């Protein structure tokens, strides 16, 4: 069941509920939406911009949680729809245009396709844009022969994701051949070598989603037993400092706000899950783009004519990405307190260089307890609990 609140000529809130709302709930929602009234009509005519039915926005997740804290039951989803002006442009990565709004606006009228056997993996790779290399296609063909059956579409697609550069770091782990001579160590092994030679205060590195270094002894004011309501006590705890950085380059290039937001959110998640659990404290962000051209007096930028950008302008990227990374941190409760910006373009003979594929690096620090800095070894019979919302396609088709 969907209810609409607001003004059709400006802004509407679509509220999806599991049951009919009573007068008390209606009054709470009117107050929550800044005195926007409940609309009686089932269908609202007009042109509107809003999210796709298949993608629940982070804003909706926050709004539903606020309703739960207000003791409003049965709210499943809340989305905003903005009245579209004639000839108004919009970002198709974020919005969809609707000719009208009705009670089926969140319905997903797509039926899952049946599992299909893939007889030609190379052709399927090209058709679906899975970015599988020739070596990977050959491996899958050999696997199909070994199993004595064709691989299914879900198996090939799943392999493209879990074996993507995004997930496996194949370039970092690949063989290095310089001037025809293969090096003994990969790039990743060279990076790890520093901590092996000079471990200093490293507690954990390159085996978790976050690194820990030795921290100071601190006073912890916490419940005496976290498994049930307990009195607070003060204990001395040997702490560890968590360190994390990750890039979210291509997502930020395509859609800066949410690309940078999920980059910041990813490193927060990784520090939360470090060891047996740790706490994030503060975040940082780094952006590298072509020249922003925000000021005409920057003479060095005038030497390079501005070109047509494939996705977003550098200035849009910097503004939207910065807003996105800060937005996620603010909603989570972690401030983004530092960062840097580098804009770069260079002409080298006939080659023009620049950060057209944006570099967005999110990082942060936090802390945890030394006795919880290492993960335990799972054993048979353990219960696995998956936390989080719906997951979508990772790595932009395996790239």
Short mmCIF file of the C-alpha atoms (twelve columns), coordinates in Angstrom:
data_MODEL
# 
_entry.id   MODEL 
# 
loop_
_atom_site.group_PDB 
_atom_site.id 
_atom_site.type_symbol 
_atom_site.label_atom_id 
_atom_site.label_alt_id 
_atom_site.label_comp_id 
_atom_site.label_asym_id 
_atom_site.label_seq_id 
_atom_site.Cartn_x 
_atom_site.Cartn_y 
_atom_site.Cartn_z 
_atom_site.pdbx_PDB_model_num 
ATOM 1   C CA . UNK A 1   0.000  0.000   0.000   1 
ATOM 2   C CA . UNK A 2   1.379  3.415   -0.987  1 
ATOM 3   C CA . UNK A 3   0.398  6.837   0.359   1 
ATOM 4   C CA . UNK A 4   1.456  10.201  -1.073  1 
ATOM 5   C CA . UNK A 5   2.258  13.275  1.008   1 
ATOM 6   C CA . UNK A 6   3.207  16.731  -0.234  1 
ATOM 7   C CA . UNK A 7   2.539  19.142  -3.079  1 
ATOM 8   C CA . UNK A 8   2.344  17.686  -6.635  1 
ATOM 9   C CA . UNK A 9   3.712  20.912  -8.096  1 
ATOM 10  C CA . UNK A 10  6.872  20.731  -5.983  1 
ATOM 11  C CA . UNK A 11  7.743  17.644  -3.932  1 
ATOM 12  C CA . UNK A 12  6.008  14.381  -3.069  1 
ATOM 13  C CA . UNK A 13  6.825  11.682  -0.530  1 
ATOM 14  C CA . UNK A 14  5.745  8.155   -1.492  1 
ATOM 15  C CA . UNK A 15  5.281  5.991   1.621   1 
ATOM 16  C CA . UNK A 16  5.015  2.234   1.185   1 
ATOM 17  C CA . UNK A 17  3.381  0.432   4.117   1 
ATOM 18  C CA . UNK A 18  2.476  -3.131  5.008   1 
ATOM 19  C CA . UNK A 19  -0.881 -2.043  6.439   1 
ATOM 20  C CA . UNK A 20  -3.374 0.795   6.374   1 
ATOM 21  C CA . UNK A 21  -2.153 3.798   8.352   1 
ATOM 22  C CA . UNK A 22  -4.279 5.108   11.218  1 
ATOM 23  C CA . UNK A 23  -4.861 8.737   12.190  1 
ATOM 24  C CA . UNK A 24  -1.985 8.774   14.700  1 
ATOM 25  C CA . UNK A 25  0.482  7.504   12.087  1 
ATOM 26  C CA . UNK A 26  -0.832 9.989   9.538   1 
ATOM 27  C CA . UNK A 27  -0.285 12.886  11.953  1 
ATOM 28  C CA . UNK A 28  3.263  11.734  12.726  1 
ATOM 29  C CA . UNK A 29  4.127  11.486  9.031   1 
ATOM 30  C CA . UNK A 30  2.625  14.922  8.301   1 
ATOM 31  C CA . UNK A 31  4.857  16.335  11.051  1 
ATOM 32  C CA . UNK A 32  7.897  14.388  9.776   1 
ATOM 33  C CA . UNK A 33  7.423  15.774  6.261   1 
ATOM 34  C CA . UNK A 34  7.273  19.381  7.553   1 
ATOM 35  C CA . UNK A 35  3.459  19.686  7.504   1 
ATOM 36  C CA . UNK A 36  3.028  18.191  4.045   1 
ATOM 37  C CA . UNK A 37  -0.560 16.860  3.811   1 
ATOM 38  C CA . UNK A 38  -1.725 13.353  2.919   1 
ATOM 39  C CA . UNK A 39  -3.132 13.300  -0.639  1 
ATOM 40  C CA . UNK A 40  -6.364 11.409  -1.229  1 
ATOM 41  C CA . UNK A 41  -6.022 10.706  -4.956  1 
ATOM 42  C CA . UNK A 42  -4.815 7.265   -6.054  1 
ATOM 43  C CA . UNK A 43  -3.068 8.580   -9.171  1 
ATOM 44  C CA . UNK A 44  -1.150 11.854  -9.383  1 
ATOM 45  C CA . UNK A 45  -0.770 13.281  -12.865 1 
ATOM 46  C CA . UNK A 46  2.318  15.188  -13.912 1 
ATOM 47  C CA . UNK A 47  5.987  14.702  -14.706 1 
ATOM 48  C CA . UNK A 48  8.221  13.683  -11.806 1 
ATOM 49  C CA . UNK A 49  11.828 12.703  -11.147 1 
ATOM 50  C CA . UNK A 50  12.497 9.950   -8.648  1 
ATOM 51  C CA . UNK A 51  14.521 6.798   -7.928  1 
ATOM 52  C CA . UNK A 52  14.104 3.571   -9.840  1 
ATOM 53  C CA . UNK A 53  11.728 1.040   -8.331  1 
ATOM 54  C CA . UNK A 54  14.517 -1.523  -8.153  1 
ATOM 55  C CA . UNK A 55  16.935 0.682   -6.179  1 
ATOM 56  C CA . UNK A 56  16.029 1.592   -2.607  1 
ATOM 57  C CA . UNK A 57  17.948 4.791   -1.859  1 
ATOM 58  C CA . UNK A 58  20.108 5.343   1.250   1 
ATOM 59  C CA . UNK A 59  17.814 8.277   2.028   1 
ATOM 60  C CA . UNK A 60  14.882 5.858   2.192   1 
ATOM 61  C CA . UNK A 61  16.763 3.561   4.565   1 
ATOM 62  C CA . UNK A 62  17.409 6.483   6.918   1 
ATOM 63  C CA . UNK A 63  13.815 7.709   6.659   1 
ATOM 64  C CA . UNK A 64  12.404 4.269   7.499   1 
ATOM 65  C CA . UNK A 65  14.717 4.019   10.521  1 
ATOM 66  C CA . UNK A 66  13.530 7.442   11.717  1 
ATOM 67  C CA . UNK A 67  9.947  6.185   11.486  1 
ATOM 68  C CA . UNK A 68  10.858 3.137   13.552  1 
ATOM 69  C CA . UNK A 69  12.365 5.410   16.209  1 
ATOM 70  C CA . UNK A 70  9.101  7.402   16.185  1 
ATOM 71  C CA . UNK A 71  7.183  4.187   16.960  1 
ATOM 72  C CA . UNK A 72  5.599  4.104   13.501  1 
ATOM 73  C CA . UNK A 73  5.046  0.481   12.502  1 
ATOM 74  C CA . UNK A 74  4.698  -1.011  9.034   1 
ATOM 75  C CA . UNK A 75  6.749  1.507   7.027   1 
ATOM 76  C CA . UNK A 76  8.670  -0.384  4.330   1 
ATOM 77  C CA . UNK A 77  9.989  2.353   2.056   1 
ATOM 78  C CA . UNK A 78  9.849  6.147   1.649   1 
ATOM 79  C CA . UNK A 79  11.093 7.933   -1.474  1 
ATOM 80  C CA . UNK A 80  11.062 11.527  -2.705  1 
ATOM 81  C CA . UNK A 81  9.665  12.528  -6.113  1 
ATOM 82  C CA . UNK A 82  10.392 16.008  -7.462  1 
ATOM 83  C CA . UNK A 83  8.099  17.772  -9.938  1 
ATOM 84  C CA . UNK A 84  10.009 18.028  -13.224 1 
ATOM 85  C CA . UNK A 85  10.012 21.286  -15.122 1 
ATOM 86  C CA . UNK A 86  9.715  21.251  -18.941 1 
ATOM 87  C CA . UNK A 87  13.098 20.752  -20.634 1 
ATOM 88  C CA . UNK A 88  14.763 20.231  -17.247 1 
ATOM 89  C CA . UNK A 89  17.797 17.958  -17.529 1 
ATOM 90  C CA . UNK A 90  18.590 15.264  -14.953 1 
ATOM 91  C CA . UNK A 91  21.209 12.639  -14.187 1 
ATOM 92  C CA . UNK A 92  19.885 9.272   -15.467 1 
ATOM 93  C CA . UNK A 93  22.282 7.492   -13.092 1 
ATOM 94  C CA . UNK A 94  20.295 8.891   -10.161 1 
ATOM 95  C CA . UNK A 95  16.782 9.559   -11.406 1 
ATOM 96  C CA . UNK A 96  14.044 8.134   -13.586 1 
ATOM 97  C CA . UNK A 97  11.334 10.232  -15.210 1 
ATOM 98  C CA . UNK A 98  7.730  9.302   -14.387 1 
ATOM 99  C CA . UNK A 99  4.700  10.493  -16.388 1 
ATOM 100 C CA . UNK A 100 2.489  9.907   -13.357 1 
ATOM 101 C CA . UNK A 101 2.639  8.423   -9.866  1 
ATOM 102 C CA . UNK A 102 0.281  5.720   -8.669  1 
ATOM 103 C CA . UNK A 103 0.056  2.887   -6.156  1 
ATOM 104 C CA . UNK A 104 2.258  0.682   -8.352  1 
ATOM 105 C CA . UNK A 105 5.234  3.048   -8.492  1 
ATOM 106 C CA . UNK A 106 7.420  0.599   -6.526  1 
ATOM 107 C CA . UNK A 107 6.228  -2.550  -8.284  1 
ATOM 108 C CA . UNK A 108 8.956  -4.451  -10.112 1 
ATOM 109 C CA . UNK A 109 7.319  -6.016  -13.148 1 
ATOM 110 C CA . UNK A 110 10.196 -8.255  -14.129 1 
ATOM 111 C CA . UNK A 111 10.199 -12.029 -13.816 1 
ATOM 112 C CA . UNK A 112 13.506 -13.844 -13.226 1 
ATOM 113 C CA . UNK A 113 14.766 -15.682 -16.267 1 
ATOM 114 C CA . UNK A 114 15.384 -19.409 -16.055 1 
ATOM 115 C CA . UNK A 115 18.921 -20.721 -15.685 1 
ATOM 116 C CA . UNK A 116 20.543 -21.097 -19.099 1 
ATOM 117 C CA . UNK A 117 23.374 -23.393 -20.213 1 
ATOM 118 C CA . UNK A 118 26.184 -21.491 -21.957 1 
ATOM 119 C CA . UNK A 119 27.595 -23.391 -24.908 1 
ATOM 120 C CA . UNK A 120 29.752 -20.517 -26.230 1 
ATOM 121 C CA . UNK A 121 31.449 -18.801 -23.283 1 
ATOM 122 C CA . UNK A 122 33.418 -16.356 -25.459 1 
ATOM 123 C CA . UNK A 123 30.250 -15.105 -27.167 1 
ATOM 124 C CA . UNK A 124 28.409 -14.844 -23.829 1 
ATOM 125 C CA . UNK A 125 31.331 -12.869 -22.432 1 
ATOM 126 C CA . UNK A 126 31.082 -10.343 -25.278 1 
ATOM 127 C CA . UNK A 127 27.292 -10.139 -25.111 1 
ATOM 128 C CA . UNK A 128 27.127 -9.501  -21.351 1 
ATOM 129 C CA . UNK A 129 30.264 -7.351  -21.119 1 
ATOM 130 C CA . UNK A 130 31.838 -9.565  -18.451 1 
ATOM 131 C CA . UNK A 131 35.400 -8.430  -19.294 1 
ATOM 132 C CA . UNK A 132 36.755 -11.985 -19.100 1 
ATOM 133 C CA . UNK A 133 40.242 -12.358 -20.602 1 
ATOM 134 C CA . UNK A 134 41.076 -15.009 -23.191 1 
ATOM 135 C CA . UNK A 135 42.866 -16.977 -20.478 1 
ATOM 136 C CA . UNK A 136 39.802 -16.879 -18.237 1 
ATOM 137 C CA . UNK A 137 37.516 -17.979 -21.080 1 
ATOM 138 C CA . UNK A 138 39.887 -20.892 -21.818 1 
ATOM 139 C CA . UNK A 139 39.906 -21.854 -18.126 1 
ATOM 140 C CA . UNK A 140 36.099 -21.941 -18.014 1 
ATOM 141 C CA . UNK A 141 35.951 -23.999 -21.214 1 
ATOM 142 C CA . UNK A 142 38.391 -26.514 -19.692 1 
ATOM 143 C CA . UNK A 143 36.309 -26.590 -16.499 1 
ATOM 144 C CA . UNK A 144 33.170 -27.286 -18.537 1 
ATOM 145 C CA . UNK A 145 34.925 -30.194 -20.264 1 
ATOM 146 C CA . UNK A 146 36.189 -31.535 -16.937 1 
ATOM 147 C CA . UNK A 147 32.701 -31.425 -15.406 1 
ATOM 148 C CA . UNK A 148 31.185 -33.021 -18.472 1 
ATOM 149 C CA . UNK A 149 28.461 -30.402 -18.812 1 
ATOM 150 C CA . UNK A 150 28.038 -26.806 -19.992 1 
ATOM 151 C CA . UNK A 151 28.421 -24.100 -17.376 1 
ATOM 152 C CA . UNK A 152 25.289 -22.117 -16.522 1 
ATOM 153 C CA . UNK A 153 24.884 -18.389 -17.043 1 
ATOM 154 C CA . UNK A 154 24.936 -17.799 -13.267 1 
ATOM 155 C CA . UNK A 155 28.199 -19.753 -12.933 1 
ATOM 156 C CA . UNK A 156 29.952 -17.808 -15.694 1 
ATOM 157 C CA . UNK A 157 28.587 -14.504 -14.428 1 
ATOM 158 C CA . UNK A 158 29.531 -15.333 -10.841 1 
ATOM 159 C CA . UNK A 159 33.079 -16.220 -11.904 1 
ATOM 160 C CA . UNK A 160 33.414 -12.884 -13.718 1 
ATOM 161 C CA . UNK A 161 32.638 -11.072 -10.495 1 
ATOM 162 C CA . UNK A 162 34.643 -13.035 -7.916  1 
ATOM 163 C CA . UNK A 163 37.638 -13.269 -10.262 1 
ATOM 164 C CA . UNK A 164 37.496 -9.589  -11.258 1 
ATOM 165 C CA . UNK A 165 40.334 -7.144  -10.666 1 
ATOM 166 C CA . UNK A 166 38.029 -5.480  -8.155  1 
ATOM 167 C CA . UNK A 167 37.979 -8.643  -6.027  1 
ATOM 168 C CA . UNK A 168 41.230 -10.463 -6.836  1 
ATOM 169 C CA . UNK A 169 43.825 -7.734  -7.555  1 
ATOM 170 C CA . UNK A 170 45.239 -9.725  -10.455 1 
ATOM 171 C CA . UNK A 171 47.487 -6.870  -11.613 1 
ATOM 172 C CA . UNK A 172 48.988 -6.438  -8.126  1 
ATOM 173 C CA . UNK A 173 49.535 -10.197 -7.883  1 
ATOM 174 C CA . UNK A 174 50.639 -10.692 -11.495 1 
ATOM 175 C CA . UNK A 175 54.123 -11.518 -12.759 1 
ATOM 176 C CA . UNK A 176 56.414 -8.526  -13.297 1 
ATOM 177 C CA . UNK A 177 58.525 -8.759  -16.445 1 
ATOM 178 C CA . UNK A 178 60.831 -5.778  -16.970 1 
ATOM 179 C CA . UNK A 179 63.153 -5.631  -20.014 1 
ATOM 180 C CA . UNK A 180 62.368 -9.262  -20.710 1 
ATOM 181 C CA . UNK A 181 63.376 -10.420 -17.237 1 
ATOM 182 C CA . UNK A 182 60.805 -11.765 -14.804 1 
ATOM 183 C CA . UNK A 183 61.126 -10.390 -11.287 1 
ATOM 184 C CA . UNK A 184 61.044 -12.674 -8.287  1 
ATOM 185 C CA . UNK A 185 58.296 -10.718 -6.573  1 
ATOM 186 C CA . UNK A 186 54.946 -9.322  -7.673  1 
ATOM 187 C CA . UNK A 187 53.960 -5.734  -6.951  1 
ATOM 188 C CA . UNK A 188 51.817 -6.901  -4.035  1 
ATOM 189 C CA . UNK A 189 54.705 -8.940  -2.597  1 
ATOM 190 C CA . UNK A 190 56.948 -5.871  -2.823  1 
ATOM 191 C CA . UNK A 191 54.369 -3.814  -0.949  1 
ATOM 192 C CA . UNK A 192 54.054 -6.448  1.778   1 
ATOM 193 C CA . UNK A 193 57.837 -6.822  2.030   1 
ATOM 194 C CA . UNK A 194 58.225 -3.539  3.903   1 
ATOM 195 C CA . UNK A 195 56.175 -4.726  6.863   1 
ATOM 196 C CA . UNK A 196 57.983 -8.083  6.885   1 
ATOM 197 C CA . UNK A 197 61.397 -6.439  7.097   1 
ATOM 198 C CA . UNK A 198 60.310 -3.673  9.469   1 
ATOM 199 C CA . UNK A 199 57.265 -4.910  11.429  1 
ATOM 200 C CA . UNK A 200 57.706 -2.264  14.146  1 
ATOM 201 C CA . UNK A 201 54.332 -2.023  15.935  1 
ATOM 202 C CA . UNK A 202 52.251 -3.867  13.322  1 
ATOM 203 C CA . UNK A 203 49.724 -6.202  14.919  1 
ATOM 204 C CA . UNK A 204 47.887 -7.287  11.764  1 
ATOM 205 C CA . UNK A 205 48.356 -6.395  8.090   1 
ATOM 206 C CA . UNK A 206 47.400 -7.821  4.658   1 
ATOM 207 C CA . UNK A 207 45.222 -10.579 6.120   1 
ATOM 208 C CA . UNK A 208 42.113 -8.623  7.084   1 
ATOM 209 C CA . UNK A 209 40.136 -5.767  5.559   1 
ATOM 210 C CA . UNK A 210 41.952 -3.373  7.862   1 
ATOM 211 C CA . UNK A 211 45.411 -3.091  9.428   1 
ATOM 212 C CA . UNK A 212 46.139 -2.713  13.145  1 
ATOM 213 C CA . UNK A 213 49.165 -1.183  14.846  1 
ATOM 214 C CA . UNK A 214 49.951 -1.081  18.553  1 
ATOM 215 C CA . UNK A 215 48.083 1.636   20.434  1 
ATOM 216 C CA . UNK A 216 48.296 3.064   23.961  1 
ATOM 217 C CA . UNK A 217 46.769 1.643   27.119  1 
ATOM 218 C CA . UNK A 218 43.408 3.355   27.553  1 
ATOM 219 C CA . UNK A 219 40.566 3.534   30.076  1 
ATOM 220 C CA . UNK A 220 37.378 1.987   28.734  1 
ATOM 221 C CA . UNK A 221 34.047 2.910   30.309  1 
ATOM 222 C CA . UNK A 222 31.658 0.161   29.245  1 
ATOM 223 C CA . UNK A 223 29.081 -2.351  30.533  1 
ATOM 224 C CA . UNK A 224 30.651 -5.105  32.618  1 
ATOM 225 C CA . UNK A 225 28.923 -7.659  30.364  1 
ATOM 226 C CA . UNK A 226 27.801 -6.718  26.875  1 
ATOM 227 C CA . UNK A 227 25.458 -9.706  26.487  1 
ATOM 228 C CA . UNK A 228 22.795 -8.322  28.862  1 
ATOM 229 C CA . UNK A 229 22.019 -5.038  30.737  1 
ATOM 230 C CA . UNK A 230 24.935 -4.503  33.133  1 
ATOM 231 C CA . UNK A 231 26.408 -1.683  35.224  1 
ATOM 232 C CA . UNK A 232 29.132 0.425   33.615  1 
ATOM 233 C CA . UNK A 233 32.660 -0.091  34.887  1 
ATOM 234 C CA . UNK A 234 36.099 1.331   34.060  1 
ATOM 235 C CA . UNK A 235 38.778 -1.048  32.805  1 
ATOM 236 C CA . UNK A 236 42.302 -0.600  31.472  1 
ATOM 237 C CA . UNK A 237 42.509 -1.900  27.895  1 
ATOM 238 C CA . UNK A 238 45.516 -2.345  25.613  1 
ATOM 239 C CA . UNK A 239 44.323 -0.713  22.411  1 
ATOM 240 C CA . UNK A 240 45.203 -1.046  18.747  1 
ATOM 241 C CA . UNK A 241 44.898 1.684   16.113  1 
ATOM 242 C CA . UNK A 242 43.111 0.704   12.904  1 
ATOM 243 C CA . UNK A 243 44.250 2.039   9.524   1 
ATOM 244 C CA . UNK A 244 42.362 1.669   6.267   1 
ATOM 245 C CA . UNK A 245 42.403 3.098   2.761   1 
ATOM 246 C CA . UNK A 246 40.593 2.054   -0.397  1 
ATOM 247 C CA . UNK A 247 39.948 3.528   -3.814  1 
ATOM 248 C CA . UNK A 248 36.563 3.929   -5.475  1 
ATOM 249 C CA . UNK A 249 37.683 5.383   -8.778  1 
ATOM 250 C CA . UNK A 250 35.375 4.283   -11.562 1 
ATOM 251 C CA . UNK A 251 32.131 4.471   -9.525  1 
ATOM 252 C CA . UNK A 252 33.074 8.048   -8.571  1 
ATOM 253 C CA . UNK A 253 33.864 8.885   -12.214 1 
ATOM 254 C CA . UNK A 254 30.437 7.679   -13.363 1 
ATOM 255 C CA . UNK A 255 28.320 8.935   -10.441 1 
ATOM 256 C CA . UNK A 256 30.412 11.133  -8.111  1 
ATOM 257 C CA . UNK A 257 28.097 11.552  -5.115  1 
ATOM 258 C CA . UNK A 258 27.161 7.916   -4.544  1 
ATOM 259 C CA . UNK A 259 30.492 6.625   -5.856  1 
ATOM 260 C CA . UNK A 260 32.424 8.592   -3.232  1 
ATOM 261 C CA . UNK A 261 29.762 7.944   -0.576  1 
ATOM 262 C CA . UNK A 262 30.026 4.180   -0.956  1 
ATOM 263 C CA . UNK A 263 33.826 4.458   -1.070  1 
ATOM 264 C CA . UNK A 264 33.754 6.207   2.297   1 
ATOM 265 C CA . UNK A 265 31.146 3.751   3.546   1 
ATOM 266 C CA . UNK A 266 33.253 0.798   2.428   1 
ATOM 267 C CA . UNK A 267 36.279 1.782   4.452   1 
ATOM 268 C CA . UNK A 268 34.054 2.484   7.489   1 
ATOM 269 C CA . UNK A 269 32.565 -1.002  7.102   1 
ATOM 270 C CA . UNK A 270 36.018 -2.574  6.859   1 
ATOM 271 C CA . UNK A 271 37.226 -0.902  10.041  1 
ATOM 272 C CA . UNK A 272 34.058 -1.969  11.855  1 
ATOM 273 C CA . UNK A 273 34.702 -5.566  10.778  1 
ATOM 274 C CA . UNK A 274 38.433 -5.530  11.508  1 
ATOM 275 C CA . UNK A 275 39.524 -8.440  13.692  1 
ATOM 276 C CA . UNK A 276 36.591 -9.371  15.895  1 
ATOM 277 C CA . UNK A 277 35.280 -5.800  15.679  1 
ATOM 278 C CA . UNK A 278 36.682 -2.282  16.052  1 
ATOM 279 C CA . UNK A 279 35.384 1.285   16.107  1 
ATOM 280 C CA . UNK A 280 35.871 3.968   13.395  1 
ATOM 281 C CA . UNK A 281 36.861 7.446   14.579  1 
ATOM 282 C CA . UNK A 282 37.699 9.778   11.689  1 
ATOM 283 C CA . UNK A 283 37.894 9.695   7.904   1 
ATOM 284 C CA . UNK A 284 39.912 11.198  5.083   1 
ATOM 285 C CA . UNK A 285 39.426 11.522  1.315   1 
ATOM 286 C CA . UNK A 286 41.724 12.194  -1.637  1 
ATOM 287 C CA . UNK A 287 40.578 13.310  -5.102  1 
ATOM 288 C CA . UNK A 288 42.558 13.482  -8.343  1 
ATOM 289 C CA . UNK A 289 40.901 14.902  -11.473 1 
ATOM 290 C CA . UNK A 290 41.784 16.836  -14.632 1 
ATOM 291 C CA . UNK A 291 42.014 20.617  -14.262 1 
ATOM 292 C CA . UNK A 292 38.897 21.968  -12.549 1 
ATOM 293 C CA . UNK A 293 38.995 25.335  -14.409 1 
ATOM 294 C CA . UNK A 294 37.117 26.937  -11.563 1 
ATOM 295 C CA . UNK A 295 39.152 30.180  -11.835 1 
ATOM 296 C CA . UNK A 296 40.032 31.857  -15.139 1 
ATOM 297 C CA . UNK A 297 43.203 33.412  -13.699 1 
ATOM 298 C CA . UNK A 298 44.905 30.007  -13.477 1 
ATOM 299 C CA . UNK A 299 47.116 30.507  -16.518 1 
ATOM 300 C CA . UNK A 300 48.601 27.009  -16.476 1 
ATOM 301 C CA . UNK A 301 45.123 25.570  -17.083 1 
ATOM 302 C CA . UNK A 302 44.599 27.779  -20.144 1 
ATOM 303 C CA . UNK A 303 47.284 25.874  -22.030 1 
ATOM 304 C CA . UNK A 304 44.976 22.886  -22.359 1 
ATOM 305 C CA . UNK A 305 41.664 23.373  -24.177 1 
ATOM 306 C CA . UNK A 306 38.717 21.970  -22.260 1 
ATOM 307 C CA . UNK A 307 37.267 18.890  -23.917 1 
ATOM 308 C CA . UNK A 308 33.892 17.218  -23.873 1 
ATOM 309 C CA . UNK A 309 33.667 15.035  -20.773 1 
ATOM 310 C CA . UNK A 310 32.275 11.519  -21.076 1 
ATOM 311 C CA . UNK A 311 30.574 11.485  -17.659 1 
ATOM 312 C CA . UNK A 312 30.903 14.594  -15.447 1 
ATOM 313 C CA . UNK A 313 33.019 17.754  -15.550 1 
ATOM 314 C CA . UNK A 314 36.004 17.856  -13.159 1 
ATOM 315 C CA . UNK A 315 34.333 20.620  -11.156 1 
ATOM 316 C CA . UNK A 316 31.118 18.603  -10.820 1 
ATOM 317 C CA . UNK A 317 33.198 15.606  -9.794  1 
ATOM 318 C CA . UNK A 318 35.005 17.482  -7.046  1 
ATOM 319 C CA . UNK A 319 31.863 19.064  -5.615  1 
ATOM 320 C CA . UNK A 320 29.599 16.011  -5.804  1 
ATOM 321 C CA . UNK A 321 32.238 13.510  -4.674  1 
ATOM 322 C CA . UNK A 322 33.244 15.656  -1.711  1 
ATOM 323 C CA . UNK A 323 29.589 16.014  -0.724  1 
ATOM 324 C CA . UNK A 324 29.035 12.269  -1.080  1 
ATOM 325 C CA . UNK A 325 31.982 11.170  1.050   1 
ATOM 326 C CA . UNK A 326 31.085 13.682  3.772   1 
ATOM 327 C CA . UNK A 327 27.405 12.744  3.609   1 
ATOM 328 C CA . UNK A 328 28.001 9.060   4.342   1 
ATOM 329 C CA . UNK A 329 30.384 9.852   7.190   1 
ATOM 330 C CA . UNK A 330 27.970 12.356  8.714   1 
ATOM 331 C CA . UNK A 331 25.052 9.920   8.580   1 
ATOM 332 C CA . UNK A 332 27.135 7.185   10.134  1 
ATOM 333 C CA . UNK A 333 28.623 9.464   12.779  1 
ATOM 334 C CA . UNK A 334 32.214 9.615   11.547  1 
ATOM 335 C CA . UNK A 335 33.553 13.059  10.555  1 
ATOM 336 C CA . UNK A 336 35.675 13.424  7.456   1 
ATOM 337 C CA . UNK A 337 38.417 15.620  8.891   1 
ATOM 338 C CA . UNK A 338 41.184 15.710  6.292   1 
ATOM 339 C CA . UNK A 339 41.972 15.157  2.651   1 
ATOM 340 C CA . UNK A 340 43.654 16.515  -0.444  1 
ATOM 341 C CA . UNK A 341 42.974 17.440  -4.077  1 
ATOM 342 C CA . UNK A 342 45.274 17.102  -7.084  1 
ATOM 343 C CA . UNK A 343 44.289 18.311  -10.566 1 
ATOM 344 C CA . UNK A 344 46.596 17.290  -13.383 1 
ATOM 345 C CA . UNK A 345 46.899 17.467  -17.182 1 
ATOM 346 C CA . UNK A 346 50.059 17.146  -19.251 1 
ATOM 347 C CA . UNK A 347 51.020 17.050  -22.922 1 
ATOM 348 C CA . UNK A 348 53.852 14.657  -23.782 1 
ATOM 349 C CA . UNK A 349 54.513 14.793  -27.537 1 
ATOM 350 C CA . UNK A 350 51.263 13.464  -29.080 1 
ATOM 351 C CA . UNK A 351 49.921 12.076  -25.819 1 
ATOM 352 C CA . UNK A 352 47.677 14.029  -23.510 1 
ATOM 353 C CA . UNK A 353 47.656 12.821  -19.918 1 
ATOM 354 C CA . UNK A 354 45.170 13.557  -17.154 1 
ATOM 355 C CA . UNK A 355 43.035 11.955  -14.472 1 
ATOM 356 C CA . UNK A 356 40.003 11.491  -16.734 1 
ATOM 357 C CA . UNK A 357 39.343 8.344   -14.734 1 
ATOM 358 C CA . UNK A 358 39.103 9.984   -11.344 1 
ATOM 359 C CA . UNK A 359 41.137 8.820   -8.375  1 
ATOM 360 C CA . UNK A 360 38.964 8.739   -5.243  1 
ATOM 361 C CA . UNK A 361 40.695 7.356   -2.178  1 
ATOM 362 C CA . UNK A 362 38.828 6.998   1.105   1 
ATOM 363 C CA . UNK A 363 40.691 6.264   4.312   1 
ATOM 364 C CA . UNK A 364 40.379 6.536   8.035   1 
ATOM 365 C CA . UNK A 365 41.546 5.621   11.502  1 
ATOM 366 C CA . UNK A 366 39.887 3.994   14.477  1 
ATOM 367 C CA . UNK A 367 40.682 1.840   17.445  1 
ATOM 368 C CA . UNK A 368 39.998 -1.539  18.968  1 
ATOM 369 C CA . UNK A 369 41.185 -3.889  21.679  1 
ATOM 370 C CA . UNK A 370 44.403 -5.863  21.249  1 
ATOM 371 C CA . UNK A 371 42.761 -9.117  22.372  1 
ATOM 372 C CA . UNK A 372 40.164 -8.708  19.568  1 
ATOM 373 C CA . UNK A 373 42.533 -7.665  16.760  1 
ATOM 374 C CA . UNK A 374 42.846 -11.146 15.248  1 
ATOM 375 C CA . UNK A 375 40.006 -13.088 13.681  1 
ATOM 376 C CA . UNK A 376 39.185 -16.493 15.102  1 
ATOM 377 C CA . UNK A 377 39.379 -19.633 12.976  1 
ATOM 378 C CA . UNK A 378 35.910 -20.865 11.919  1 
ATOM 379 C CA . UNK A 379 35.037 -24.467 12.647  1 
ATOM 380 C CA . UNK A 380 32.442 -26.934 11.427  1 
ATOM 381 C CA . UNK A 381 28.993 -26.213 12.813  1 
ATOM 382 C CA . UNK A 382 29.512 -22.466 13.231  1 
ATOM 383 C CA . UNK A 383 26.516 -20.324 12.290  1 
ATOM 384 C CA . UNK A 384 27.174 -17.776 9.528   1 
ATOM 385 C CA . UNK A 385 25.240 -14.493 9.742   1 
ATOM 386 C CA . UNK A 386 25.257 -12.103 6.770   1 
ATOM 387 C CA . UNK A 387 24.643 -8.465  7.734   1 
ATOM 388 C CA . UNK A 388 23.676 -5.683  5.334   1 
ATOM 389 C CA . UNK A 389 21.231 -4.762  2.628   1 
ATOM 390 C CA . UNK A 390 20.759 -5.923  -0.937  1 
ATOM 391 C CA . UNK A 391 23.942 -6.333  -2.962  1 
ATOM 392 C CA . UNK A 392 24.290 -5.344  -6.573  1 
ATOM 393 C CA . UNK A 393 26.692 -6.134  -9.387  1 
ATOM 394 C CA . UNK A 394 30.304 -5.571  -8.289  1 
ATOM 395 C CA . UNK A 395 33.146 -4.356  -10.457 1 
ATOM 396 C CA . UNK A 396 31.013 -2.915  -13.286 1 
ATOM 397 C CA . UNK A 397 30.796 -6.232  -15.152 1 
ATOM 398 C CA . UNK A 398 34.031 -7.720  -13.907 1 
ATOM 399 C CA . UNK A 399 36.274 -4.808  -14.920 1 
# 
